[in-house]
Amino acid sequence: MPLKGLTAPRVDDLAGKKIGVFANYKRAAMPTAESVEKHLKSRFPTSQFSFYHSTDWNVNVIETNDKEKFAAWVKEQDAIVATIGD
């Protein structure tokens, strides 16, 4: 399958937005995600944050049993930051 770039439009400003922070299954992913949240909160204090922590080894969450839960979470966000625990 050919590579495809990002198709979602970029958010102009994160102030007041719902920001989802995705953390993959690796050990350092949640501490990294929490650090990202802390940094972004200091810059955008009116933003709201939520986490999606994937416990599945498959990086492509959309192909797992959690795909409906993940898709519902994504729809609730204005922007998403992904962290990987490597």
BALONU-807289 format. One line per field, with one value per residue (C-alpha): residue number from 1; residue in three letters; chain; y, z, x. Coordinates in nm, 3 decimals. Example, Ala and Ser with C-alpha at 12.3 -4.5 7.8 and 13.67 -1.06 7.14 Angstrom:
<rs>
num 1,2
residu ALA,SER
chaine A,A
yy -0.450,-0.106
zz 0.780,0.714
xx 1.230,1.367
</rs>
This chain:
<rs>
num 1,2,3,4,5,6,7,8,9,10,11,12,13,14,15,16,17,18,19,20,21,22,23,24,25,26,27,28,29,30,31,32,33,34,35,36,37,38,39,40,41,42,43,44,45,46,47,48,49,50,51,52,53,54,55,56,57,58,59,60,61,62,63,64,65,66,67,68,69,70,71,72,73,74,75,76,77,78,79,80,81,82,83,84,85,86
residu MET,PRO,LEU,LYS,GLY,LEU,THR,ALA,PRO,ARG,VAL,ASP,ASP,LEU,ALA,GLY,LYS,LYS,ILE,GLY,VAL,PHE,ALA,ASN,TYR,LYS,ARG,ALA,ALA,MET,PRO,THR,ALA,GLU,SER,VAL,GLU,LYS,HIS,LEU,LYS,SER,ARG,PHE,PRO,THR,SER,GLN,PHE,SER,PHE,TYR,HIS,SER,THR,ASP,TRP,ASN,VAL,ASN,VAL,ILE,GLU,THR,ASN,ASP,LYS,GLU,LYS,PHE,ALA,ALA,TRP,VAL,LYS,GLU,GLN,ASP,ALA,ILE,VAL,ALA,THR,ILE,GLY,ASP
chaine A,A,A,A,A,A,A,A,A,A,A,A,A,A,A,A,A,A,A,A,A,A,A,A,A,A,A,A,A,A,A,A,A,A,A,A,A,A,A,A,A,A,A,A,A,A,A,A,A,A,A,A,A,A,A,A,A,A,A,A,A,A,A,A,A,A,A,A,A,A,A,A,A,A,A,A,A,A,A,A,A,A,A,A,A,A
yy 0.000,0.341,0.588,0.866,1.196,1.344,1.431,1.617,1.996,2.148,2.331,2.702,2.735,2.486,2.732,2.608,2.290,1.928,1.765,1.389,1.236,0.887,0.659,0.327,0.010,0.061,0.129,0.488,0.597,0.711,0.906,1.071,1.146,1.296,1.514,1.634,1.715,1.911,2.114,2.186,2.279,2.539,2.692,2.646,2.649,2.665,2.340,2.010,1.686,1.320,1.011,0.697,0.434,0.141,-0.182,-0.375,-0.441,-0.362,-0.001,0.021,0.044,0.066,-0.303,-0.424,-0.517,-0.161,0.004,0.129,0.269,0.433,0.580,0.725,0.882,1.035,1.195,1.376,1.551,1.874,1.764,1.455,1.413,1.064,0.941,0.626,0.479,0.400
zz 0.000,-0.092,0.185,0.235,0.415,0.685,0.558,0.856,0.853,1.111,1.410,1.405,1.783,2.071,2.319,2.440,2.231,2.329,2.288,2.285,2.386,2.247,2.420,2.272,2.475,2.556,2.911,2.857,2.653,2.943,3.124,2.791,2.727,3.077,3.014,2.683,2.860,3.133,2.877,2.663,2.970,3.064,2.716,2.664,3.010,2.866,2.673,2.792,2.771,2.750,2.711,2.505,2.627,2.391,2.566,2.239,2.083,1.741,1.658,1.428,1.690,1.419,1.339,1.698,1.907,2.049,1.712,1.799,2.134,1.966,1.682,1.933,2.132,1.817,1.718,2.054,2.001,1.817,1.792,1.879,1.986,1.961,2.192,2.151,2.443,2.271
xx 0.000,0.145,0.225,-0.025,0.025,-0.192,-0.537,-0.685,-0.655,-0.422,-0.563,-0.477,-0.448,-0.464,-0.616,-0.954,-0.933,-0.988,-0.649,-0.620,-0.288,-0.232,0.018,0.119,0.171,0.540,0.657,0.773,0.469,0.247,0.522,0.602,0.232,0.196,0.502,0.354,0.026,0.207,0.402,0.096,-0.115,0.144,0.119,-0.256,-0.422,-0.775,-0.734,-0.881,-0.683,-0.776,-0.562,-0.597,-0.353,-0.325,-0.233,-0.224,0.117,-0.027,0.063,-0.239,-0.516,-0.778,-0.713,-0.763,-1.066,-1.060,-1.118,-1.468,-1.354,-1.054,-1.265,-1.514,-1.228,-1.076,-1.408,-1.423,-1.088,-0.998,-0.633,-0.431,-0.071,0.078,0.354,0.558,0.749,1.079
</rs>
